[in-house]
Amino acid sequence: MGSAPAANVREICRARRADGPAAVLAIGTANPANCVLQDDFPDFYFRATKSDHLTGLKDKFRRVCQKLGVQKRYLHHTEELLGAHPEFLDLHAPSLDARLDIAKAAVPELAAEASRRAIAEWGRPAADITHLVVTTNSGAHIPGVDFQLVPLLGLRPTVRRTMLYLNGCFAGAAALRVAKDLAENNRGARVLVVCAELTVLLFNRPEEGCFQTLINQGLFGDGAGAVVVSADPVITTPAVREHPLFEIVSAAQTIIPESEDVIAMHLTKGGYGGNISTRQVPVLIGDNIERCLLDAFEPLGIGAEWNDLFWDVHPGSSAILDQVDAVLQLKPEKLAASRRVLSEYGNMFGVTVIFVLDELRRRMEKGAPEWGAMVAFGPGLTVETMVLHRCVAQGTGAAAPSEDKLTVA
Ligand SMILES: CC(C)(COP(=O)(O)OP(=O)(O)OC[C@H]1O[C@@H](n2cnc3c(N)ncnc32)[C@H](O)[C@@H]1OP(=O)(O)O)[C@@H](O)C(=O)NCCC(=O)NCCSC(=O)/C=C/c1ccc(O)cc1
């Protein structure tokens, strides 16, 4: 076989690229059935960990729980499951294997549930998914959740998988960034992004002097979010249409200088260890968020009137959202979707921004902003910044199929 001239190779590569931009076509979410109310949680937690005698610490935990912005969460671990694993209550007992076993079975199931909802909304067969990007902090298995999802969802064995482990709370935005590049560089690609988290690896008994445990138990929740992304949505049949919801216009990642130790987590024999500098995190995010946003929006020629945008900010805690509000001087309704998700589900690590996106699309009405920002934070400290454009048919507030003229400001 003769070798093709270089120009032809370029042409081949160019022809393989989609016209873009990548767009979110469908969103699915899922949570475990076990719902816990924040008001009841201190009683549950201290009872389940046989720590009711630590009355001062329990009062403090109650106060901290009230400050996190959470009212409700869903947790895979129940009192029954904890009762079957007394080793989870002993900080010094080896419990990592048992925790990983729980995650190995439960994370793919939760991920599959969210994915099925996204695929059902998308309206095409699961076998039409060409790429799969999966993230979790809850596990360390090979093959991983990505592999398990292939039979669970009926994906093709040739689906191109990318597994992102241990990206902390910015994992959801990072997965969408990867999906954008995959979709825009592969004409016809249909990328399924799936994020799934369980907090069973973080579960620990309360201890005097260990504030981190109180945050871990009071803030985080379990859930999964899935999104279908494509850069060339089409009308497939008269009955089934692909509807772009949000175009992903740009995606960037930044490390905040000298913040390496601010969120540091690692696997230990007893689950996750490490520390979050809870007072520093909101301050550092506040000090750096505007620069990250300007770097994202200025090259696009979009003005920095932050109140003209819609916002998907990772709700790390209400202190973080308050800081973002204060620095960007946002109107109260701007972070309402982030605050609602935090309140109803807790901080679900990288999953949370997908829940906020789902909440945003439900809140979008005629006259809502066309341009928006997704901002996620996590270990590093790392900031993921994404410029989003809501897809609207001219003159309506509804999402438009790709054939219709899309409004681009
Ligand atoms: C709720 C906080 C912690 C405190 O709220 P506050 O408005 O500053 O209130 P206070 O100053 O009145 O503090 C409430 C209580 O907590 C105590 N406290 C206040 N920080 C302290 C303190 N660092 N020491 C020890 N006592 C303290 C404080 O002394 C006080 O105790 P007390 O007077 O007895 O009621 C608030 O600052 C806050 O939400 N901070 C941000 C929380 C945060 O870091 N969120 C998560 C960011 S991202 C992330 O977590 C990712 C994690 C991850 C996890 C796993 C992975 O695998 C990967 C990643």
Ligand as a Chemical Component Dictionary entry (heavy atoms), coordinates in Angstrom:
data_LIG
# 
_chem_comp.id                   LIG 
_chem_comp.type                 NON-POLYMER 
_chem_comp.pdbx_formal_charge   0 
_chem_comp.three_letter_code    LIG 
# 
loop_
_chem_comp_atom.comp_id 
_chem_comp_atom.atom_id 
_chem_comp_atom.alt_atom_id 
_chem_comp_atom.type_symbol 
_chem_comp_atom.charge 
_chem_comp_atom.model_Cartn_x 
_chem_comp_atom.model_Cartn_y 
_chem_comp_atom.model_Cartn_z 
_chem_comp_atom.pdbx_ordinal 
LIG C1  C1  C 0 -18.616 25.126 58.103 1  
LIG C2  C2  C 0 -17.251 25.804 58.179 2  
LIG C3  C3  C 0 -16.179 24.735 58.337 3  
LIG C4  C4  C 0 -17.258 26.702 59.398 4  
LIG O1  O1  O 0 -18.275 27.676 59.252 5  
LIG P1  P1  P 0 -18.077 29.167 59.777 6  
LIG O2  O2  O 0 -19.156 30.019 59.221 7  
LIG O3  O3  O 0 -16.667 29.590 59.533 8  
LIG O4  O4  O 0 -18.451 29.000 61.289 9  
LIG P2  P2  P 0 -17.621 29.079 62.618 10 
LIG O5  O5  O 0 -16.325 29.808 62.481 11 
LIG O6  O6  O 0 -18.581 29.592 63.637 12 
LIG O7  O7  O 0 -17.304 27.564 62.919 13 
LIG C5  C5  C 0 -18.308 26.659 63.359 14 
LIG C6  C6  C 0 -17.665 25.739 64.386 15 
LIG O8  O8  O 0 -16.644 24.982 63.690 16 
LIG C7  C7  C 0 -15.373 25.210 64.311 17 
LIG N1  N1  N 0 -14.346 25.231 63.302 18 
LIG C8  C8  C 0 -14.400 25.861 62.116 19 
LIG N2  N2  N 0 -13.247 25.588 61.423 20 
LIG C9  C9  C 0 -12.546 24.815 62.233 21 
LIG C10 C10 C 0 -11.297 24.192 62.097 22 
LIG N3  N3  N 0 -10.535 24.319 60.960 23 
LIG N4  N4  N 0 -10.849 23.426 63.096 24 
LIG C11 C11 C 0 -11.516 23.231 64.220 25 
LIG N5  N5  N 0 -12.784 23.812 64.407 26 
LIG C12 C12 C 0 -13.241 24.577 63.429 27 
LIG C13 C13 C 0 -15.505 26.574 64.978 28 
LIG O9  O9  O 0 -14.564 26.708 66.048 29 
LIG C14 C14 C 0 -16.951 26.520 65.485 30 
LIG O10 O10 O 0 -17.012 25.724 66.619 31 
LIG P3  P3  P 0 -17.988 26.098 67.848 32 
LIG O11 O11 O 0 -17.647 27.498 68.269 33 
LIG O12 O12 O 0 -17.706 25.077 68.901 34 
LIG O13 O13 O 0 -19.402 26.016 67.330 35 
LIG C15 C15 C 0 -17.032 26.669 56.909 36 
LIG O14 O14 O 0 -15.840 27.404 57.074 37 
LIG C16 C16 C 0 -16.955 25.891 55.639 38 
LIG O15 O15 O 0 -17.971 25.429 55.159 39 
LIG N6  N6  N 0 -15.754 25.766 55.051 40 
LIG C17 C17 C 0 -15.527 25.094 53.764 41 
LIG C18 C18 C 0 -15.806 23.642 53.851 42 
LIG C19 C19 C 0 -15.039 22.874 52.796 43 
LIG O16 O16 O 0 -13.840 22.872 52.821 44 
LIG N7  N7  N 0 -15.759 22.204 51.888 45 
LIG C20 C20 C 0 -15.239 21.228 50.967 46 
LIG C21 C21 C 0 -14.304 21.772 49.905 47 
LIG S1  S1  S 0 -13.791 20.629 48.611 48 
LIG C22 C22 C 0 -13.624 19.127 49.261 49 
LIG O17 O17 O 0 -13.961 19.027 50.361 50 
LIG C23 C23 C 0 -13.113 17.912 48.581 51 
LIG C24 C24 C 0 -12.854 16.902 49.397 52 
LIG C25 C25 C 0 -12.485 15.578 49.000 53 
LIG C26 C26 C 0 -12.812 14.551 49.867 54 
LIG C27 C27 C 0 -12.512 13.248 49.515 55 
LIG C28 C28 C 0 -11.845 12.972 48.330 56 
LIG O18 O18 O 0 -11.584 11.714 47.987 57 
LIG C29 C29 C 0 -11.514 14.003 47.473 58 
LIG C30 C30 C 0 -11.834 15.292 47.828 59 
# 
loop_
_chem_comp_bond.comp_id 
_chem_comp_bond.atom_id_1 
_chem_comp_bond.atom_id_2 
_chem_comp_bond.value_order 
_chem_comp_bond.pdbx_ordinal 
LIG C1  C2  SING 1  
LIG C2  C3  SING 2  
LIG C2  C4  SING 3  
LIG C2  C15 SING 4  
LIG C4  O1  SING 5  
LIG O1  P1  SING 6  
LIG P1  O2  DOUB 7  
LIG P1  O3  SING 8  
LIG P1  O4  SING 9  
LIG O4  P2  SING 10 
LIG P2  O5  DOUB 11 
LIG P2  O6  SING 12 
LIG P2  O7  SING 13 
LIG O7  C5  SING 14 
LIG C5  C6  SING 15 
LIG C6  O8  SING 16 
LIG C6  C14 SING 17 
LIG O8  C7  SING 18 
LIG C7  N1  SING 19 
LIG C7  C13 SING 20 
LIG N1  C8  SING 21 
LIG N1  C12 SING 22 
LIG C8  N2  DOUB 23 
LIG N2  C9  SING 24 
LIG C9  C10 SING 25 
LIG C9  C12 DOUB 26 
LIG C10 N3  SING 27 
LIG C10 N4  DOUB 28 
LIG N4  C11 SING 29 
LIG C11 N5  DOUB 30 
LIG N5  C12 SING 31 
LIG C13 O9  SING 32 
LIG C13 C14 SING 33 
LIG C14 O10 SING 34 
LIG O10 P3  SING 35 
LIG P3  O11 DOUB 36 
LIG P3  O12 SING 37 
LIG P3  O13 SING 38 
LIG C15 O14 SING 39 
LIG C15 C16 SING 40 
LIG C16 O15 DOUB 41 
LIG C16 N6  SING 42 
LIG N6  C17 SING 43 
LIG C17 C18 SING 44 
LIG C18 C19 SING 45 
LIG C19 O16 DOUB 46 
LIG C19 N7  SING 47 
LIG N7  C20 SING 48 
LIG C20 C21 SING 49 
LIG C21 S1  SING 50 
LIG S1  C22 SING 51 
LIG C22 O17 DOUB 52 
LIG C22 C23 SING 53 
LIG C23 C24 DOUB 54 
LIG C24 C25 SING 55 
LIG C25 C26 SING 56 
LIG C25 C30 DOUB 57 
LIG C26 C27 DOUB 58 
LIG C27 C28 SING 59 
LIG C28 O18 SING 60 
LIG C28 C29 DOUB 61 
LIG C29 C30 SING 62 
# 
